[in-house]
Amino acid sequence: MTITIYHNPACGTSRNTLSLIRNSGVEPEVIEYLKTPPDKATLQALIFAMGITTRALLREKGTPYDELGLADPQWTDAQLVDFMVAHPILINRPVVVTPLGIRLCRPSEVVLDILPNPQQGAFTKEDGEKVIDDKGNRV
């Protein structure tokens, strides 16, 4: 079974999501997308598979979103994907691919809906929020 996470280690949500995957007993393929960004075809396929709009994958905070004028409705989906390929920081994260589906895992608990294996034990997010109890059940 392969699980892939498009991960940014500087992002708490991404770190929590990765930890939840590992708490299910799986070591995922970790793609640090800022170092190894997906190509245009991969990004388009991920957006399609998630059933979201291209704009839903755009990250605004801490990115060149405003400087590039990406709020302007003139940009087509293909152009927005081109911007994300050129500036991977514009890709919202984390995106997780499992045999059960593909999701933008914001909040991190969204990953629980697509993990094939149950949680192996308790899990508390970095901010102290308890997500999984000692028996591996959602809180």
Backbone bond lengths (Angstrom), bond angles and torsions (degrees), N, CA, C in turn:
res aa  C-N    CA-C-N  psi(-1)  N-CA   C-N-CA  omega(-1)  CA-C   N-CA-C  phi
1 M - - - 1.446 - - 1.523 108.80 -
2 T 1.312 115.69 130.73 1.453 120.32 179.54 1.519 109.85 -113.13
3 I 1.316 114.72 130.98 1.456 121.62 172.04 1.521 105.95 -123.57
4 T 1.317 115.28 133.93 1.458 121.25 -179.52 1.511 108.73 -121.27
5 I 1.321 115.49 136.52 1.459 120.77 174.79 1.530 108.34 -123.33
6 Y 1.328 115.27 127.88 1.467 121.44 171.17 1.519 104.10 -87.59
7 H 1.313 115.31 107.61 1.459 123.75 -161.21 1.517 112.40 -120.09
8 N 1.333 114.44 144.48 1.454 122.04 170.11 1.525 106.26 -123.48
9 P 1.341 118.47 107.70 1.459 120.42 -176.13 1.529 113.84 -63.46
10 A 1.328 118.62 -14.26 1.464 121.26 178.43 1.529 111.90 -84.85
11 C 1.329 117.67 -5.24 1.465 122.93 -175.90 1.524 110.30 -103.06
12 G 1.331 116.90 123.71 1.459 121.63 179.82 1.520 112.73 -61.75
13 T 1.319 117.96 -40.47 1.467 120.56 178.42 1.520 110.34 -62.26
14 S 1.314 116.08 -41.09 1.458 120.53 178.93 1.533 110.97 -66.30
15 R 1.327 117.15 -42.13 1.471 120.33 178.07 1.528 111.10 -63.92
16 N 1.340 117.46 -41.96 1.464 120.77 178.03 1.527 110.94 -63.16
17 T 1.315 116.89 -41.13 1.464 120.88 179.49 1.519 110.51 -63.50
18 L 1.325 116.96 -45.13 1.461 121.01 177.84 1.526 110.45 -59.93
19 S 1.315 117.27 -41.10 1.463 121.00 179.28 1.531 111.73 -65.73
20 L 1.328 117.66 -37.10 1.464 120.56 177.22 1.527 110.84 -66.05
21 I 1.330 116.99 -38.60 1.469 120.10 176.53 1.527 109.21 -61.59
22 R 1.314 116.02 -48.04 1.471 120.13 -179.83 1.522 111.25 -64.48
23 N 1.335 117.79 -32.30 1.454 121.44 178.48 1.539 111.99 -68.36
24 S 1.330 116.40 -12.32 1.466 120.09 176.22 1.529 110.64 -91.67
25 G 1.338 116.25 3.54 1.456 120.48 177.12 1.513 114.73 89.02
26 V 1.322 117.15 13.63 1.464 121.49 -178.01 1.524 109.61 -117.81
27 E 1.323 115.57 136.91 1.463 120.32 170.90 1.534 106.46 -99.20
28 P 1.328 116.77 109.07 1.469 119.47 -175.58 1.529 112.78 -78.92
29 E 1.311 113.98 165.65 1.462 120.34 166.89 1.524 105.20 -76.64
30 V 1.314 117.12 122.09 1.453 122.14 -177.77 1.526 108.13 -105.17
31 I 1.313 115.34 117.86 1.463 120.81 176.33 1.517 107.42 -108.95
32 E 1.320 115.57 109.56 1.462 119.70 175.31 1.527 106.53 -78.65
33 Y 1.322 115.05 93.29 1.461 121.17 -168.74 1.525 114.03 -64.84
34 L 1.326 118.67 -16.80 1.462 118.83 174.74 1.519 110.69 -74.78
35 K 1.336 116.96 -28.29 1.468 121.96 177.13 1.522 111.28 -89.49
36 T 1.331 116.66 -36.67 1.466 122.49 -178.04 1.525 107.78 -131.22
37 P 1.332 117.27 79.57 1.462 119.27 -176.18 1.528 111.99 -70.57
38 P 1.332 116.17 148.44 1.461 118.77 174.64 1.522 109.94 -67.09
39 D 1.333 116.22 150.07 1.463 119.28 176.39 1.532 109.14 -78.37
40 K 1.303 115.66 175.31 1.465 120.80 -174.67 1.525 111.46 -59.68
41 A 1.318 117.29 -45.90 1.470 120.74 -178.10 1.529 110.89 -62.42
42 T 1.314 117.30 -41.74 1.469 121.13 179.60 1.521 110.34 -64.93
43 L 1.313 116.26 -44.71 1.463 120.64 -179.82 1.533 110.79 -62.19
44 Q 1.321 116.67 -43.91 1.461 120.09 178.40 1.526 110.91 -63.57
45 A 1.324 117.07 -40.01 1.466 121.13 179.12 1.527 110.87 -65.02
46 L 1.331 117.50 -40.24 1.463 121.10 178.19 1.531 110.64 -63.48
47 I 1.309 117.10 -45.37 1.470 121.82 179.84 1.526 109.82 -60.09
48 F 1.328 116.31 -46.38 1.463 121.07 179.90 1.528 110.66 -61.84
49 A 1.332 116.46 -47.03 1.470 121.51 -177.71 1.532 111.91 -64.65
50 M 1.323 117.20 -32.09 1.463 120.10 178.63 1.519 111.77 -77.48
51 G 1.331 116.49 -17.94 1.458 120.11 -178.73 1.511 113.30 69.67
52 I 1.334 115.83 31.45 1.461 120.66 179.25 1.530 109.39 -114.86
53 T 1.301 115.81 167.25 1.462 119.32 175.14 1.532 108.85 -79.57
54 T 1.294 114.92 159.67 1.463 119.92 176.74 1.528 109.67 -60.29
55 R 1.305 116.40 -41.34 1.471 120.43 179.86 1.526 111.70 -62.10
56 A 1.327 118.04 -29.87 1.466 121.21 -179.94 1.526 111.72 -66.56
57 L 1.328 116.80 -21.14 1.465 120.35 178.88 1.530 111.98 -92.92
58 L 1.323 117.01 -8.01 1.467 120.56 179.50 1.522 110.91 -76.44
59 R 1.306 115.52 131.25 1.463 120.94 175.77 1.527 107.66 -99.04
60 E 1.314 116.24 133.69 1.466 120.81 -179.39 1.527 111.76 -97.75
61 K 1.338 116.23 -48.47 1.461 121.80 -174.03 1.534 111.46 -66.20
62 G 1.325 115.59 130.48 1.463 120.43 176.12 1.516 114.34 70.44
63 T 1.328 115.97 25.17 1.466 120.86 -178.08 1.531 109.65 -133.05
64 P 1.331 117.17 173.83 1.470 119.59 175.65 1.537 113.52 -82.98
65 Y 1.327 117.40 21.86 1.466 123.04 -177.99 1.531 111.81 -50.83
66 D 1.337 116.56 -53.06 1.471 120.15 -177.83 1.525 111.60 -67.71
67 E 1.337 115.92 -42.83 1.465 119.57 -178.22 1.533 111.75 -62.24
68 L 1.326 116.17 -32.39 1.469 121.04 -179.58 1.529 112.52 -86.19
69 G 1.322 116.49 -5.28 1.464 120.48 179.17 1.524 113.28 67.77
70 L 1.336 117.14 35.21 1.460 120.29 -173.52 1.525 114.18 -75.38
71 A 1.323 118.21 -9.79 1.464 120.32 174.71 1.522 111.37 -72.14
72 D 1.321 116.52 -19.79 1.460 122.23 -179.48 1.525 109.79 -63.60
73 P 1.335 118.38 126.35 1.458 121.09 -178.16 1.536 114.05 -69.41
74 Q 1.329 117.36 -3.36 1.467 120.32 179.66 1.532 113.04 -64.35
75 W 1.348 117.47 -25.15 1.457 120.47 -174.39 1.530 111.33 -75.20
76 T 1.321 115.30 129.79 1.464 120.56 176.24 1.525 109.12 -78.08
77 D 1.320 116.00 166.03 1.461 119.80 176.45 1.522 110.87 -58.46
78 A 1.321 116.53 -42.55 1.471 120.11 -179.78 1.524 110.85 -62.17
79 Q 1.313 117.43 -39.99 1.462 120.59 178.53 1.527 110.87 -67.43
80 L 1.329 117.25 -39.60 1.463 120.24 178.67 1.525 110.58 -63.76
81 V 1.327 116.66 -39.66 1.464 120.02 176.38 1.524 109.58 -63.38
82 D 1.322 117.34 -41.06 1.473 120.50 177.10 1.531 110.60 -58.08
83 F 1.330 117.28 -41.50 1.462 120.67 177.62 1.531 110.67 -62.56
84 M 1.348 116.85 -41.43 1.461 120.06 179.98 1.527 111.42 -66.62
85 V 1.306 117.08 -36.09 1.470 120.34 177.14 1.528 109.63 -67.00
86 A 1.320 116.96 -41.94 1.468 121.30 -179.37 1.529 112.17 -72.51
87 H 1.333 116.37 -30.99 1.468 122.41 -178.17 1.534 108.08 -131.85
88 P 1.330 118.70 79.80 1.468 121.03 -174.81 1.528 114.78 -56.56
89 I 1.319 118.15 -20.63 1.463 120.77 177.86 1.540 110.55 -62.52
90 L 1.330 116.92 -17.61 1.461 121.87 177.75 1.533 112.42 -75.01
91 I 1.331 117.59 -12.82 1.462 121.26 -179.08 1.527 108.66 -81.48
92 N 1.316 115.69 121.63 1.453 119.39 177.01 1.520 109.16 -69.47
93 R 1.314 116.84 151.56 1.459 120.99 -173.37 1.504 110.50 -142.50
94 P 1.325 112.73 163.64 1.462 130.54 -3.35 1.536 110.97 -91.52
95 V 1.315 114.77 149.94 1.457 121.11 171.86 1.525 106.20 -103.66
96 V 1.340 115.79 130.88 1.459 121.11 -178.28 1.523 109.19 -122.03
97 V 1.334 114.60 134.30 1.462 122.60 178.93 1.525 107.86 -115.76
98 T 1.331 117.02 122.77 1.465 122.30 176.94 1.531 108.11 -133.34
99 P 1.322 117.04 171.42 1.463 118.99 175.49 1.537 113.02 -62.38
100 L 1.325 117.46 -18.08 1.467 121.34 -178.69 1.523 113.77 -96.73
101 G 1.328 117.46 -2.91 1.451 119.09 178.42 1.508 113.56 149.22
102 I 1.320 114.16 179.44 1.464 123.06 -179.47 1.517 107.16 -128.82
103 R 1.320 115.98 131.43 1.465 119.80 -178.34 1.525 111.38 -142.87
104 L 1.328 114.02 149.03 1.452 121.73 163.27 1.520 104.12 -83.39
105 C 1.306 117.12 113.85 1.473 122.08 -170.20 1.518 111.91 -93.62
106 R 1.319 114.58 70.04 1.450 123.40 173.78 1.505 107.37 -125.70
107 P 1.271 120.92 108.79 1.455 128.38 1.82 1.534 111.10 -73.88
108 S 1.311 114.96 170.05 1.465 121.03 -174.36 1.519 113.43 -58.55
109 E 1.339 118.82 -28.81 1.462 121.61 -178.33 1.529 113.06 -64.84
110 V 1.338 117.79 -16.18 1.465 121.05 177.21 1.529 110.37 -55.99
111 V 1.329 116.68 -31.40 1.464 120.16 -178.75 1.524 111.53 -60.51
112 L 1.319 118.50 -27.37 1.460 121.49 -178.87 1.530 111.78 -61.07
113 D 1.326 117.10 -27.30 1.465 121.61 -179.45 1.526 113.05 -71.97
114 I 1.333 117.22 -17.98 1.468 119.36 -176.14 1.528 113.50 -121.74
115 L 1.317 117.42 7.47 1.466 120.01 177.46 1.522 109.59 -84.21
116 P 1.333 117.75 126.68 1.462 120.78 -179.85 1.531 113.59 -68.32
117 N 1.329 117.43 -30.37 1.467 121.54 -177.73 1.519 110.60 -102.76
118 P 1.339 116.46 147.11 1.465 119.62 177.18 1.526 111.27 -71.34
119 Q 1.308 115.55 163.90 1.456 121.55 175.97 1.529 108.84 -67.62
120 Q 1.320 115.89 142.22 1.462 121.97 -174.97 1.526 113.64 -91.05
121 G 1.315 116.83 -12.48 1.461 120.17 -178.14 1.506 110.65 -176.22
122 A 1.306 115.32 -170.87 1.461 121.77 -177.96 1.528 110.87 -64.43
123 F 1.341 114.61 150.35 1.460 119.57 175.73 1.521 108.74 -146.52
124 T 1.323 114.38 131.48 1.452 122.77 175.99 1.522 108.06 -124.35
125 K 1.334 115.64 131.06 1.463 119.98 179.25 1.526 110.19 -66.35
126 E 1.316 115.02 162.87 1.467 120.95 -179.14 1.517 112.69 -56.10
127 D 1.330 117.40 -29.71 1.472 120.31 -178.97 1.528 112.81 -83.45
128 G 1.344 116.88 2.64 1.452 121.54 177.69 1.519 114.88 96.26
129 E 1.336 117.35 -4.58 1.465 120.44 179.25 1.526 110.03 -73.49
130 K 1.325 116.63 123.32 1.462 121.87 178.74 1.529 108.19 -78.93
131 V 1.337 116.34 127.52 1.457 121.79 -176.90 1.530 110.90 -111.58
132 I 1.327 116.34 -38.44 1.467 122.65 -177.21 1.527 108.33 -126.25
133 D 1.341 116.22 133.65 1.460 119.56 179.21 1.533 111.30 -83.20
134 D 1.322 116.83 -179.32 1.467 122.75 -176.20 1.522 113.06 -61.62
135 K 1.331 117.14 -21.21 1.475 121.09 -179.32 1.519 112.57 -94.70
136 G 1.345 116.68 4.03 1.460 120.59 179.30 1.516 114.35 84.79
137 N 1.319 116.50 15.57 1.474 121.17 179.99 1.516 111.00 -100.52
138 R 1.339 114.96 148.51 1.465 120.44 174.96 1.517 110.69 -61.62
139 V 1.309 115.13 139.75 1.470 120.68 178.88 1.515 108.52 -87.65
